[in-house]
Amino acid sequence: MAGRSSRSPGRVPAFSQRADLKRDAKDYIVFPLDVPTSAEAMELVRLLGDHVGLFKVGLELFIASGPDIVRAIHDAAGRKVFLDLKLHDIPATMRRALLSASRHGARFVTVHCDQGGNLLRDVAENNPGGTQILAVSLLTSLGAEDLERLGHREAYVRDPSSLVLEKARIASEAGCHGLICSGHEAARVKRELGEAFVVMTPGIRPEWTLVAGDDQKRVVTPRKAVASGADYIVIGRPIRDAKDPAEAARRIAGEISAAL
Ligand code: C5P
């Protein structure tokens, strides 16, 4: 696809999520298959296939099972695979990786923003497979001290959200389809970059869940994330560790419905 030439939200591409009025509340839910084997992953796909919108395959499962797992989920659940590999390499390698991902049926794939706009544009414009590109803005594991040591300017160290916004602009101008960011930034990203720019937010916790030893810090409820404009919310342990995962997913979909 062609890169966007200005920062203002311009044309609305065909993949616009909100424009699709037929989206159900469950379609907003992205369930990460954070398990070590294909068998466990496919059991979760069977259990949750009717209750979530996308299955996320991350590094753990992909390295353990290989690309066949992407095809297997695709075949079992429809085109519902999000390949979260956070690619970061030279343009030629990125292009080929993206092509491979789309051959296996991934709907979304993640790339790091840190290679800059030129690389993102190159990748976005040479993407014949049609897999949608989501740019990883800033890992939430990075704190102010890390940003300072990595050489970021003081304004970003003081306010990491402003760095997320700048990365969102770079990704949008380059023609990426959307961004991974926290629920705290979703509204600002949508406001500035427009409805068609997909926003996916991890770090989601329903009020009724308590994740033991939770490592997510700046969490947001499903309702707040969707009300802020998130098109997709990544929710793992609150569903996976529930006594009845399908029921937990249904309950979350109910909360999303209330926000829509
Ligand atoms: O809901 P839960 O915390 O269990 O979700 C964990 C999943 O969310 C993991 O797959 C992790 O990679 C992803 N995640 C992410 N970005 C973050 C935090 C978590 O992609 N900032």
Residues whose N, C-alpha, C, O or C-beta is under 5 A from the ligand:
A	BS01	C5P	P32 D34 G58 T140 P202 G203 I204 Q216 V234 I235 G236 R237
